């Protein structure tokens, strides 16, 4: 497997998650924001004091429409089945849904009634309190005990962050395993990728592209190209010339680059986060327990699946591709690899660009999940991924991935059972314990191995 095949495998793994997203956009649940608005108009359409029970929420006949079937119950009258069809203007991920028409089983609302409905009902905070709930979906795991339901809920809530943290940890291993140096800039590259996503989405929508999967593909292309280009430039002009020098020149340079990237994003994009609208966030019921339901969203499952698929593709490609063999050869003995025809500088350059691309893709996934990331949001995220990489064994891509997943799972368990304000402190205490017991990491050789200065072995 050559380098171009490696790139194709990674891009294919990342795109597979987006293909699932495209399928969800066509056949999956309706947009939750549109569904909430359409359900919010029902109390204004029903007689005063009537009970409303939503029986079904689905897609309408047109692309940007939602159909709501509901039951109206009045005193001394039998229940009546009603239908409301809400049409929305074509919009994008950077704007709120705009209701443009309502059609009921009694006919279409006039423009005047629609205007007053939006202005004096939907725009009022009190309307949210009277919005009927959507019908619950069939639970995947059925009826469970309260403890099992709580465990399912916490596992579902922690899945996206855990998977993305594990993927992010591999970026550190790609460089450290080859050169024996820690680069702390990958958190800023993730923030750069997140900002690039919002920029790509804005440009795509400004040029008339509306479909969410296509818009997100443009955002992904912007994030991957921006972070890989910056990563390649940083490796060529900053890191590669400093790798052979003894001391901590690379660490100091990476800290300076991290500050420069963070400030560059702040000065060019501003201090305020540019959010994209929630995407594929209709709740899915996983289990029903006494008193509550464990739920997740399609976008959370999509983010977790895309991160895991990309990490698995990276592990396979690093084991079976020509570049992966060259990477391992340079990691074992740079001089011997060069005598066998491997170019260590080119291998390192590709590793840095690939690691920055992975960090940018992690930022892209976080943008899908939480809506955006500010110029300073990557620092803590990158530091936690670094903790996971060190705990798992930063010299190994697989070990770093396992460590990142372990840190993400530890955060989820701590958030569910302990005071959340102590979570970050507990993560670093855990790192200290792991390094005391196994200096080489959980999947390392159990001892601290000092790499010779000036070599990538």
Secondary structure as the mmCIF struct_conf table of DSSP 4:
data_model
#
loop_
_struct_conf.conf_type_id
_struct_conf.id
_struct_conf.beg_label_comp_id
_struct_conf.beg_label_asym_id
_struct_conf.beg_label_seq_id
_struct_conf.end_label_comp_id
_struct_conf.end_label_asym_id
_struct_conf.end_label_seq_id
HELX_RH_AL_P HELX_RH_AL_P1 UNK A 3 UNK A 27
BEND BEND1 UNK A 28 UNK A 28
HELX_LH_PP_P HELX_LH_PP_P1 UNK A 29 UNK A 31
HELX_RH_AL_P HELX_RH_AL_P2 UNK A 32 UNK A 40
TURN_TY1_P TURN_TY1_P1 UNK A 41 UNK A 41
HELX_RH_AL_P HELX_RH_AL_P3 UNK A 42 UNK A 45
BEND BEND2 UNK A 46 UNK A 46
HELX_LH_PP_P HELX_LH_PP_P2 UNK A 47 UNK A 47
TURN_TY1_P TURN_TY1_P2 UNK A 48 UNK A 49
STRN STRN1 UNK A 51 UNK A 59
BEND BEND3 UNK A 61 UNK A 62
TURN_TY1_P TURN_TY1_P3 UNK A 63 UNK A 64
STRN STRN2 UNK A 65 UNK A 73
TURN_TY1_P TURN_TY1_P4 UNK A 75 UNK A 76
BEND BEND4 UNK A 77 UNK A 77
STRN STRN3 UNK A 80 UNK A 88
TURN_TY1_P TURN_TY1_P5 UNK A 93 UNK A 94
BEND BEND5 UNK A 95 UNK A 95
STRN STRN4 UNK A 99 UNK A 104
TURN_TY1_P TURN_TY1_P6 UNK A 105 UNK A 106
STRN STRN5 UNK A 107 UNK A 108
HELX_LH_PP_P HELX_LH_PP_P3 UNK A 109 UNK A 110
HELX_RH_AL_P HELX_RH_AL_P4 UNK A 111 UNK A 117
HELX_RH_PI_P HELX_RH_PI_P1 UNK A 118 UNK A 122
TURN_TY1_P TURN_TY1_P7 UNK A 123 UNK A 123
BEND BEND6 UNK A 124 UNK A 124
TURN_TY1_P TURN_TY1_P8 UNK A 125 UNK A 125
HELX_RH_AL_P HELX_RH_AL_P5 UNK A 126 UNK A 129
TURN_TY1_P TURN_TY1_P9 UNK A 130 UNK A 130
HELX_LH_PP_P HELX_LH_PP_P4 UNK A 131 UNK A 139
BEND BEND7 UNK A 140 UNK A 141
STRN STRN6 UNK A 143 UNK A 143
HELX_RH_AL_P HELX_RH_AL_P6 UNK A 146 UNK A 179
BEND BEND8 UNK A 180 UNK A 180
TURN_TY1_P TURN_TY1_P10 UNK A 184 UNK A 185
HELX_RH_AL_P HELX_RH_AL_P7 UNK A 186 UNK A 206
TURN_TY1_P TURN_TY1_P11 UNK A 207 UNK A 208
HELX_RH_AL_P HELX_RH_AL_P8 UNK A 212 UNK A 234
HELX_RH_PI_P HELX_RH_PI_P2 UNK A 235 UNK A 239
HELX_RH_AL_P HELX_RH_AL_P9 UNK A 240 UNK A 243
TURN_TY1_P TURN_TY1_P12 UNK A 244 UNK A 244
BEND BEND9 UNK A 245 UNK A 248
HELX_RH_AL_P HELX_RH_AL_P10 UNK A 249 UNK A 269
BEND BEND10 UNK A 271 UNK A 272
HELX_LH_PP_P HELX_LH_PP_P5 UNK A 275 UNK A 278
BEND BEND11 UNK A 280 UNK A 280
STRN STRN7 UNK A 283 UNK A 289
TURN_TY1_P TURN_TY1_P13 UNK A 290 UNK A 291
STRN STRN8 UNK A 292 UNK A 297
HELX_RH_AL_P HELX_RH_AL_P11 UNK A 298 UNK A 320
BEND BEND12 UNK A 321 UNK A 321
HELX_RH_AL_P HELX_RH_AL_P12 UNK A 322 UNK A 332
HELX_RH_AL_P HELX_RH_AL_P13 UNK A 334 UNK A 339
TURN_TY1_P TURN_TY1_P14 UNK A 340 UNK A 341
HELX_RH_AL_P HELX_RH_AL_P14 UNK A 344 UNK A 370
BEND BEND13 UNK A 371 UNK A 371
TURN_TY1_P TURN_TY1_P15 UNK A 375 UNK A 376
HELX_RH_AL_P HELX_RH_AL_P15 UNK A 377 UNK A 392
TURN_TY1_P TURN_TY1_P16 UNK A 394 UNK A 395
HELX_RH_AL_P HELX_RH_AL_P16 UNK A 397 UNK A 417
BEND BEND14 UNK A 418 UNK A 418
HELX_RH_3T_P HELX_RH_3T_P1 UNK A 420 UNK A 422
HELX_RH_AL_P HELX_RH_AL_P17 UNK A 423 UNK A 437
TURN_TY1_P TURN_TY1_P17 UNK A 439 UNK A 440
TURN_TY1_P TURN_TY1_P18 UNK A 442 UNK A 443
BEND BEND15 UNK A 444 UNK A 444
BEND BEND16 UNK A 446 UNK A 447
HELX_LH_PP_P HELX_LH_PP_P6 UNK A 450 UNK A 452
TURN_TY1_P TURN_TY1_P19 UNK A 453 UNK A 454
#
